[in-house]
Each structure stands twice: as structure tokens, then as C-alpha cells.
Amino acid sequence: MKLDLLVLAAHPDDAELGCGGTILKHIAAGQKVGIVDFTKGELGTRGTIEMREQEANASAKILGLSVRENLNFRDGFYVNDEPHQREVIRAIRKYQPEIVLANAIYDRHPDHGRGGELAFQSCFLSGLNKIETSDGGIAQAPWRPKILYHYIQSQFITPDFVVDVSDFWEEKMKSVSAFKSQFYDPDSKEPETYISSQGFLKMLEARGTELGHAIGAQYGEGFTVRRTIGVNILSDIR
């Protein structure tokens, strides 16, 4: 299945938090979007692997994804090396996306910055024809996405551009809430974590409002890019 947009995420829920509105907006525009999660988030304090998997599937339905898969890397311990790069390359070549969205270039959680770098290097290597990979025993052709953008996560990073997601914020938050074991629940008996506090969701709302305000919209999601951005005509910029 060829995708227009592929989101790479260190953990289930990273994509929803960082770019859920952008995912929804592209799907609403008729594009095919998928998520490849690197880990199952098995080191998370709250919930279980089985719960996290069920929540990821529920969120995928809310978002309307064409596909969601998990590479089963070790949460907290995966590294940016050749074996891991080859697995990401296989996913990129399998789905042949035009655009890739990936974890923040740095963040509070070290898996995020490492995931962003792993995605960056894998996108480049995926275009080299002397790197051989296969899917189900069938040799894969080289494929390099046209562009890679990094979404912004917990730690604020000044974005290179902001996507207006005002019309999709409510659905984005529904996709986030699908991970009910991870986020604020006044009835939960599990230990409170950084992301399960009520303040975390308030931060997410404030972040979306701040980025939206910067472009004259209600809500926005910010992205960074490692190359100069070009436009066709100045009126494309808002």
C-alpha cells in the first residue's frame, strides 16, 4: 500500500500528541496516511502492553488511518544503528510515502530525539540502491521520501512552520483520549506520571492555541525541517 504521508513514532500516542490534527487534515483531503510505531511503550508506568495495543488500534480508527504497525523495538533501549535503520528502511520502502513526519529533534524523553534521528538517517539511506532489503521475501526497491518534517513534542521548539488544525482539534483530542490508560483520569488508582497529570493536557491545549494564534488560527501544530523551505508564490504563505 502506497501512502501519501507516513508518521514514524517512538511510542504509541506520540503521533496523536504531536501531529494528530495534521494527520486528520490530510486524510480529510483524500490522502492515505499511516503510522509506524517503533515500540509498544512497554516501559510506561501505567497500563499494560495489551492495553496500549488496544488503545493504539482504537485511535487508528478515530484518525481513519490506512495502516498502523509496530516495529517492536525495545522501549527505552532501541538505538540508531544499522539493524534498526534497516527495519525503518523496510517500512519506508513498503509504504513509499511522499512525506514523512517523525519525532522531535530533541525532547524530554530521550527516545524521541533518538527516534527523530533514526527516522532522518533511515529516510536518506532508504534511497540508496546498494542497501538491499526485502518484505516477505520480496526484494524492495529504493525509495526516498520527498521531505521529512519533525513534529514538536513536550519540550517547546520554535517551529519552522505551523499547520492550521482548527477544524480537527476536537477529533485530535479524541484520538489522544483513546489512550485512556496513559492520560488524566481522576478515577485511576495507578501512579501519576508526567503525562497523566491534568496539567499535561492543559499544556497540550495551550500549545495548540499558542501555535494557532501565531498564524491567525484557533489551533495549530508546529514542525521543524532540516532544509530550506521553498514556496511557489508569496501568496501561498499566510
Secondary structure as GFF3:
##gff-version 3
##sequence-region A 1 238
A	DSSP	beta_strand	5	9	.	.	.	ID=ss1
A	DSSP	alpha_helix	14	28	.	.	.	ID=ss2
A	DSSP	beta_strand	33	39	.	.	.	ID=ss3
A	DSSP	alpha_helix	49	63	.	.	.	ID=ss4
A	DSSP	beta_strand	67	73	.	.	.	ID=ss5
A	DSSP	alpha_helix	82	95	.	.	.	ID=ss6
A	DSSP	beta_strand	99	102	.	.	.	ID=ss7
A	DSSP	alpha_helix	110	125	.	.	.	ID=ss8
A	DSSP	beta_strand	134	135	.	.	.	ID=ss9
A	DSSP	beta_strand	138	139	.	.	.	ID=ss10
A	DSSP	beta_strand	147	151	.	.	.	ID=ss11
A	DSSP	beta_strand	161	164	.	.	.	ID=ss12
A	DSSP	three_ten_helix	166	168	.	.	.	ID=ss13
A	DSSP	alpha_helix	169	177	.	.	.	ID=ss14
A	DSSP	alpha_helix	198	214	.	.	.	ID=ss15
A	DSSP	beta_strand	220	224	.	.	.	ID=ss16
A	DSSP	three_ten_helix	234	236	.	.	.	ID=ss17
###
